[in-house]
């Protein structure tokens, strides 16, 4: 039976990753740098949604009128 026809589940467990220390440091620095734009985009989205929902809830509660 070929691998394409085999419908049984096969579990895989990773027990070790052999990676030089300097390569891991460089990878983590790149990961940290790549996360900066993602955090900025998420911050803008949260500000937009916060403004929309904050204004909607304030308008529904009638607290916006003095």
Residue, then its C-alpha position, 0 to 999 in steps of 0.5 A: x500500500x502506498x503512502x498516499x492511500x494510507x489513511x491512518x494517523x501517524x503521530x510525530x514527536x520532535x525530541x531535539x533540534x540541533x541548531x548552533x547557538x549563534x544561529x539561534x540568536x540571529x533567528x530570535x533577533x530577526x523574529x523580534x525585529x519582524x514582530x515590531x510592524x505586527x505590533x504596530x498594525x495591531x495597535x492601530x486596529x485596536x485603536x480604530x475598534x476602540x474608537x468605534x465601539x467606545x463611541x457607540x457605547x457612549x452614544x447608547x448610554x447617553x453619556x456624550x450629551x452634557 
